[in-house]
Amino acid sequence: MMADYKVEIINDTMQELFVEFHGPKDSPYHEGVWKIRVELPDAYPYKSPSIGFANKIYHPNVDEMSGAVCLDVINQTWSPMFDLVNVFEVFLPQLLMYPNAADPLNSDAAALMMQDRAAYELKVKEYCEKYAKPEDIGASKEEDSSDEELSEDDDYASSDDGIAGQPDP
């Protein structure tokens, strides 16, 4: 299923993975390469995976410190018809191409994007150069992508959007 991606299994289980993700073309992220941590719950595909960026990214809907992702399709409207290929070929590229500044996890990125799109894109490119070069993803420390960082407190969630990694009650 993920044959087109570099996948690293964590802890010898198929439930925790790192996946190499390249920024979409025609976006300010196109030069970036990220190590995405994926945790599959026991009930996957009936329950959504937890998704988080292990290396830093500047984006309104990604928490800069933890890498947690605010993406409705993963948190609220997940369907067993989706799979990890959808996450990496559709959902994450769309998130990077069309940020939602109205519902941010990174309020600084959201404010800059709304006030000065050119300055926002410049900062995105700076982060790509500093944190998302191909050689950087191999150097990401395990502690930089701990389980805690994928699951954020409800402080970041709006009333109708959850955060990737948020456990279901």
LORO-420680 format. One record per residue (C-alpha): x negated, y negated, z negated; residue in one letter; chain. Coordinates in pm, 1 decimal, decimal comma. Example, Ala and Ser with C-alpha at 12.3 -4.5 7.8 and 13.67 -1.06 7.14 Angstrom:
<r x="-1230,0" y="450,0" z="-780,0" code="a" unit="A"/>
<r x="-1367,0" y="106,0" z="-714,0" code="s" unit="A"/>
***
This chain:
<r x="0,0" y="0,0" z="0,0" code="m" unit="A"/>
<r x="-279,7" y="-245,0" z="-86,4" code="m" unit="A"/>
<r x="-526,3" y="-110,4" z="172,5" code="a" unit="A"/>
<r x="-593,2" y="-459,4" z="313,4" code="d" unit="A"/>
<r x="-708,4" y="-590,8" z="-26,8" code="y" unit="A"/>
<r x="-1008,3" y="-538,8" z="-247,8" code="k" unit="A"/>
<r x="-859,9" y="-380,5" z="-560,4" code="v" unit="A"/>
<r x="-1042,7" y="-304,3" z="-884,6" code="e" unit="A"/>
<r x="-873,3" y="-73,3" z="-1134,8" code="i" unit="A"/>
<r x="-907,6" y="-177,4" z="-1500,2" code="i" unit="A"/>
<r x="-930,8" y="77,3" z="-1784,4" code="n" unit="A"/>
<r x="-895,0" y="372,4" z="-1545,7" code="d" unit="A"/>
<r x="-518,9" y="326,8" z="-1521,9" code="t" unit="A"/>
<r x="-316,2" y="229,6" z="-1219,9" code="m" unit="A"/>
<r x="-126,1" y="-19,4" z="-1437,2" code="q" unit="A"/>
<r x="-398,1" y="-283,2" z="-1465,1" code="e" unit="A"/>
<r x="-573,2" y="-416,1" z="-1157,7" code="l" unit="A"/>
<r x="-775,9" y="-702,9" z="-1023,5" code="f" unit="A"/>
<r x="-693,6" y="-797,4" z="-664,9" code="v" unit="A"/>
<r x="-904,1" y="-1028,0" z="-447,8" code="e" unit="A"/>
<r x="-679,3" y="-1300,6" z="-305,5" code="f" unit="A"/>
<r x="-777,3" y="-1552,4" z="-36,7" code="h" unit="A"/>
<r x="-604,7" y="-1890,7" z="-17,6" code="g" unit="A"/>
<r x="-364,2" y="-1930,3" z="275,0" code="p" unit="A"/>
<r x="-477,4" y="-2097,1" z="595,9" code="k" unit="A"/>
<r x="-344,8" y="-2446,6" z="662,0" code="d" unit="A"/>
<r x="-350,3" y="-2525,9" z="290,0" code="s" unit="A"/>
<r x="-604,0" y="-2704,0" z="70,7" code="p" unit="A"/>
<r x="-665,7" y="-2360,4" z="-89,2" code="y" unit="A"/>
<r x="-780,1" y="-2189,7" z="232,3" code="h" unit="A"/>
<r x="-1148,9" y="-2181,9" z="131,3" code="e" unit="A"/>
<r x="-1074,2" y="-2031,0" z="-210,2" code="g" unit="A"/>
<r x="-1097,9" y="-1670,2" z="-323,4" code="v" unit="A"/>
<r x="-938,2" y="-1569,3" z="-651,7" code="w" unit="A"/>
<r x="-944,1" y="-1265,7" z="-871,1" code="k" unit="A"/>
<r x="-580,3" y="-1198,6" z="-960,8" code="i" unit="A"/>
<r x="-503,0" y="-984,1" z="-1263,5" code="r" unit="A"/>
<r x="-202,2" y="-759,9" z="-1212,4" code="v" unit="A"/>
<r x="-34,7" y="-564,0" z="-1488,9" code="e" unit="A"/>
<r x="234,5" y="-318,5" z="-1391,1" code="l" unit="A"/>
<r x="491,6" y="-239,6" z="-1660,1" code="p" unit="A"/>
<r x="599,8" y="120,5" z="-1716,5" code="d" unit="A"/>
<r x="931,1" y="39,8" z="-1544,2" code="a" unit="A"/>
<r x="766,2" y="-100,5" z="-1227,8" code="y" unit="A"/>
<r x="908,0" y="-150,6" z="-961,5" code="p" unit="A"/>
<r x="1230,0" y="-208,7" z="-1156,1" code="y" unit="A"/>
<r x="1049,7" y="-463,7" z="-1374,3" code="k" unit="A"/>
<r x="823,3" y="-728,7" z="-1228,2" code="s" unit="A"/>
<r x="444,8" y="-718,8" z="-1254,4" code="p" unit="A"/>
<r x="252,7" y="-971,8" z="-1461,2" code="s" unit="A"/>
<r x="38,3" y="-1189,5" z="-1236,3" code="i" unit="A"/>
<r x="-238,0" y="-1430,5" z="-1338,8" code="g" unit="A"/>
<r x="-538,9" y="-1605,4" z="-1186,5" code="f" unit="A"/>
<r x="-864,2" y="-1493,3" z="-1352,4" code="a" unit="A"/>
<r x="-1072,6" y="-1778,9" z="-1209,6" code="n" unit="A"/>
<r x="-955,5" y="-2139,2" z="-1227,3" code="k" unit="A"/>
<r x="-719,1" y="-2294,9" z="-978,5" code="i" unit="A"/>
<r x="-576,0" y="-2647,7" z="-966,9" code="y" unit="A"/>
<r x="-204,2" y="-2611,7" z="-902,3" code="h" unit="A"/>
<r x="111,5" y="-2756,6" z="-1061,0" code="p" unit="A"/>
<r x="264,2" y="-2411,5" z="-1119,0" code="n" unit="A"/>
<r x="-42,2" y="-2232,8" z="-1257,9" code="v" unit="A"/>
<r x="-163,4" y="-2292,1" z="-1612,1" code="d" unit="A"/>
<r x="-521,1" y="-2413,3" z="-1573,7" code="e" unit="A"/>
<r x="-652,4" y="-2249,3" z="-1889,0" code="m" unit="A"/>
<r x="-476,2" y="-1911,5" z="-1881,1" code="s" unit="A"/>
<r x="-403,5" y="-1861,3" z="-1512,1" code="g" unit="A"/>
<r x="-38,3" y="-1782,2" z="-1589,8" code="a" unit="A"/>
<r x="189,4" y="-1828,1" z="-1289,7" code="v" unit="A"/>
<r x="532,9" y="-1990,6" z="-1291,9" code="c" unit="A"/>
<r x="706,2" y="-1826,2" z="-997,5" code="l" unit="A"/>
<r x="1080,8" y="-1764,8" z="-1006,5" code="d" unit="A"/>
<r x="1077,1" y="-1467,6" z="-769,1" code="v" unit="A"/>
<r x="846,7" y="-1276,3" z="-1005,2" code="i" unit="A"/>
<r x="1002,2" y="-1390,5" z="-1331,8" code="n" unit="A"/>
<r x="1373,1" y="-1422,4" z="-1265,8" code="q" unit="A"/>
<r x="1478,3" y="-1272,8" z="-934,4" code="t" unit="A"/>
<r x="1246,0" y="-972,8" z="-901,7" code="w" unit="A"/>
<r x="1395,3" y="-676,7" z="-717,4" code="s" unit="A"/>
<r x="1273,1" y="-316,0" z="-689,9" code="p" unit="A"/>
<r x="1274,0" y="-377,8" z="-313,2" code="m" unit="A"/>
<r x="963,1" y="-596,0" z="-364,5" code="f" unit="A"/>
<r x="614,7" y="-453,6" z="-406,4" code="d" unit="A"/>
<r x="261,6" y="-583,3" z="-460,1" code="l" unit="A"/>
<r x="217,2" y="-645,8" z="-88,9" code="v" unit="A"/>
<r x="506,3" y="-897,0" z="-112,0" code="n" unit="A"/>
<r x="329,0" y="-1067,6" z="-404,0" code="v" unit="A"/>
<r x="2,2" y="-1109,3" z="-212,2" code="f" unit="A"/>
<r x="131,5" y="-1165,6" z="139,4" code="e" unit="A"/>
<r x="440,3" y="-1376,0" z="68,7" code="v" unit="A"/>
<r x="494,2" y="-1498,7" z="-289,0" code="f" unit="A"/>
<r x="145,5" y="-1624,9" z="-382,1" code="l" unit="A"/>
<r x="76,7" y="-1780,8" z="-39,4" code="p" unit="A"/>
<r x="411,6" y="-1963,3" z="-56,0" code="q" unit="A"/>
<r x="334,2" y="-2079,6" z="-409,8" code="l" unit="A"/>
<r x="6,3" y="-2230,9" z="-290,5" code="l" unit="A"/>
<r x="156,2" y="-2378,5" z="27,0" code="m" unit="A"/>
<r x="463,9" y="-2528,3" z="-142,1" code="y" unit="A"/>
<r x="391,5" y="-2625,9" z="-505,4" code="p" unit="A"/>
<r x="687,9" y="-2727,8" z="-719,4" code="n" unit="A"/>
<r x="577,8" y="-3040,0" z="-906,0" code="a" unit="A"/>
<r x="923,5" y="-3073,0" z="-1063,2" code="a" unit="A"/>
<r x="865,7" y="-2765,2" z="-1284,5" code="d" unit="A"/>
<r x="494,4" y="-2768,5" z="-1371,4" code="p" unit="A"/>
<r x="271,2" y="-2561,1" z="-1594,6" code="l" unit="A"/>
<r x="-11,9" y="-2804,1" z="-1514,1" code="n" unit="A"/>
<r x="144,9" y="-3148,0" z="-1558,8" code="s" unit="A"/>
<r x="-176,7" y="-3328,3" z="-1455,4" code="d" unit="A"/>
<r x="-178,8" y="-3149,2" z="-1119,2" code="a" unit="A"/>
<r x="193,6" y="-3216,1" z="-1073,6" code="a" unit="A"/>
<r x="159,2" y="-3586,4" z="-1151,3" code="a" unit="A"/>
<r x="-139,4" y="-3628,4" z="-919,2" code="l" unit="A"/>
<r x="39,4" y="-3440,3" z="-640,2" code="m" unit="A"/>
<r x="345,8" y="-3667,3" z="-669,5" code="m" unit="A"/>
<r x="145,1" y="-3991,0" z="-702,1" code="q" unit="A"/>
<r x="-140,0" y="-3935,8" z="-454,1" code="d" unit="A"/>
<r x="-122,2" y="-3628,4" z="-231,7" code="r" unit="A"/>
<r x="-465,1" y="-3695,1" z="-76,0" code="a" unit="A"/>
<r x="-633,5" y="-3716,8" z="-419,2" code="a" unit="A"/>
<r x="-450,8" y="-3399,4" z="-526,6" code="y" unit="A"/>
<r x="-574,9" y="-3208,6" z="-220,5" code="e" unit="A"/>
<r x="-928,4" y="-3335,8" z="-280,0" code="l" unit="A"/>
<r x="-915,7" y="-3207,0" z="-639,3" code="k" unit="A"/>
<r x="-782,3" y="-2870,4" z="-517,0" code="v" unit="A"/>
<r x="-1076,5" y="-2844,7" z="-278,8" code="k" unit="A"/>
<r x="-1319,5" y="-2940,6" z="-558,2" code="e" unit="A"/>
<r x="-1180,7" y="-2658,8" z="-775,4" code="y" unit="A"/>
<r x="-1209,0" y="-2416,5" z="-481,0" code="c" unit="A"/>
<r x="-1573,0" y="-2513,3" z="-436,9" code="e" unit="A"/>
<r x="-1649,5" y="-2495,6" z="-809,1" code="k" unit="A"/>
<r x="-1446,6" y="-2190,0" z="-921,5" code="y" unit="A"/>
<r x="-1318,7" y="-1994,7" z="-619,1" code="a" unit="A"/>
<r x="-1612,9" y="-1905,8" z="-399,6" code="k" unit="A"/>
<r x="-1637,9" y="-1537,6" z="-301,5" code="p" unit="A"/>
<r x="-1939,1" y="-1489,9" z="-528,5" code="e" unit="A"/>
<r x="-1748,7" y="-1640,4" z="-824,5" code="d" unit="A"/>
<r x="-1484,0" y="-1370,8" z="-841,9" code="i" unit="A"/>
<r x="-1743,3" y="-1104,3" z="-909,6" code="g" unit="A"/>
<r x="-1883,9" y="-1317,2" z="-1190,1" code="a" unit="A"/>
<r x="-1553,2" y="-1370,9" z="-1375,6" code="s" unit="A"/>
<r x="-1588,7" y="-1263,3" z="-1735,8" code="k" unit="A"/>
<r x="-1345,1" y="-1006,8" z="-1872,5" code="e" unit="A"/>
<r x="-1262,4" y="-1235,6" z="-2164,8" code="e" unit="A"/>
<r x="-1158,3" y="-1507,0" z="-1919,2" code="d" unit="A"/>
<r x="-865,0" y="-1291,7" z="-1810,4" code="s" unit="A"/>
<r x="-741,4" y="-1130,5" z="-2127,0" code="s" unit="A"/>
<r x="-390,0" y="-1000,1" z="-2174,2" code="d" unit="A"/>
<r x="-308,2" y="-1298,2" z="-2395,4" code="e" unit="A"/>
<r x="-370,6" y="-1539,8" z="-2112,8" code="e" unit="A"/>
<r x="-119,5" y="-1373,8" z="-1881,7" code="l" unit="A"/>
<r x="160,1" y="-1404,2" z="-2134,7" code="s" unit="A"/>
<r x="220,9" y="-1761,9" z="-2232,5" code="e" unit="A"/>
<r x="449,3" y="-1900,1" z="-2499,9" code="d" unit="A"/>
<r x="792,3" y="-2026,2" z="-2403,0" code="d" unit="A"/>
<r x="656,6" y="-2380,9" z="-2438,4" code="d" unit="A"/>
<r x="568,4" y="-2369,6" z="-2069,1" code="y" unit="A"/>
<r x="891,7" y="-2222,8" z="-1937,2" code="a" unit="A"/>
<r x="1183,8" y="-2432,6" z="-1824,4" code="s" unit="A"/>
<r x="1536,1" y="-2323,6" z="-1897,3" code="s" unit="A"/>
<r x="1569,1" y="-2140,6" z="-1565,9" code="d" unit="A"/>
<r x="1213,7" y="-2030,9" z="-1482,7" code="d" unit="A"/>
<r x="997,3" y="-1785,0" z="-1672,3" code="g" unit="A"/>
<r x="624,1" y="-1732,9" z="-1653,4" code="i" unit="A"/>
<r x="459,6" y="-1432,0" z="-1498,2" code="a" unit="A"/>
<r x="355,2" y="-1199,1" z="-1772,5" code="g" unit="A"/>
<r x="643,9" y="-1293,2" z="-2000,2" code="q" unit="A"/>
<r x="774,9" y="-968,0" z="-2153,0" code="p" unit="A"/>
<r x="1142,6" y="-896,6" z="-2109,1" code="d" unit="A"/>
<r x="1342,5" y="-878,6" z="-2432,6" code="p" unit="A"/>
***
